[in-house]
Amino acid sequence: MAMYCAINAYEGVIPVGVMYVKAKVAVTLVIPDRRYYRDPDNALASLKPAIDGCVDAGVILGDDDKHLRYKLPITYRINRQEAPKTILDFEELKDCPPHEWVIDEHDVGRCKNCPAVRDFGALQQGEAKHAAGMIHTAQQRGGKRGKPRKEE
């Protein structure tokens, strides 16, 4: 059912191939009045059939983290005439860089726009060793061959 709704959103034109390999989706829920506000966890869970339908219809390649990101927060719009309605607005994600890092308490960064992950704690430790002189650059070793430079 959701697949046919996704195709219907394209005004009956069935897309050939997959439209988006990587995308970010903004969600707007049209509700009749304020009593229908829900917490974002339940709203995202209720979107599962709609997202699966978009995958089946070829809008997006997959619904995993590698292919799809959610733009939060979910937007609620009050309109008694249009409700209930779910609007999914897909935006293509290009390959990074530049990355937009979100760093957690363990100094692990995850890019908001792609599946890239980087351990910033290890990078900081490497910079500390470099500053302390424990890591030598090629120039300090004497260039490409690794021979020490002659003292003058």
Phi, psi and omega in degrees: 000314181296327178298318181291327175294320179294318178294320179298327178296336176270019178058043174082357180272117179278120181294144177265120183078190182266133181285317182233131173275315175233135181209160172246135181244130173261134185249130173237124177254121178268122184236155184287327178198178186299337181296343184266005175298136179230165178285151186299329180299312180292324179296315178295319179296325181288346180277350184310309179297324180292317179294318177300320177296323177293324175294314180297326181279352178087017178288318181226147184295320181202166181252017178274174183297337181289332186246338188223133174238149177258132175272115182252154004279163174291138181265134175251134177234129180267119177205105185297326182286323183271339186290150352275143180209142175242126180246123177249117181250107183271139176231126182293137175260128176273162176295141177278169008276173004283137179279151172248099188276138168245116187256127181271185184291347179262013182062029175258124181258139176236132179287138179288339188250351180209172183280013182295139178229138180220138179269097182287336175297315178294323178296319179295321178296320178296321178293324178295318178295320179296317180294328180278357178086013181278337178246131183249140177279169181299323180293323179292330180277350180111019177097209187292327186280345177082010179281142178293149179286150178284136178286140179257000000 
